[in-house]
Amino acid sequence: MYGQTTITTPDTAASRMYRIEVQGMRQSSESEKQNYAIRKSGSVFYTVPYSRMNEQMQRINRMGGKIVSIQPLNTQPAPQPETSE
């Protein structure tokens, strides 16, 4: 809306990665162009940055896949508790 802005820092937006689990991918003309065969297992995993998540989800839907889960990947190590000696 007019007058509203969203503030995101490039460092945090670029570093957010997500893992998308997909089932039911079918062979299509797009996947036949690949140099490798489609996996025969039930699930396929895609790791994408936040900025490309929308286009990857649209591609999955076009190929007949069903998104089972989306999980954030922790790119920064968890803070370690301080030990007192």
Protein Blocks (a to p, Z undefined) as FASTA:
>chain_A
ZZiacdddfklmmmpccddddehiacdfklmmpcbdcdfbfbdcddddfklmmmmmmmmm
mnopacfbdcdddfbdcddddddZZ
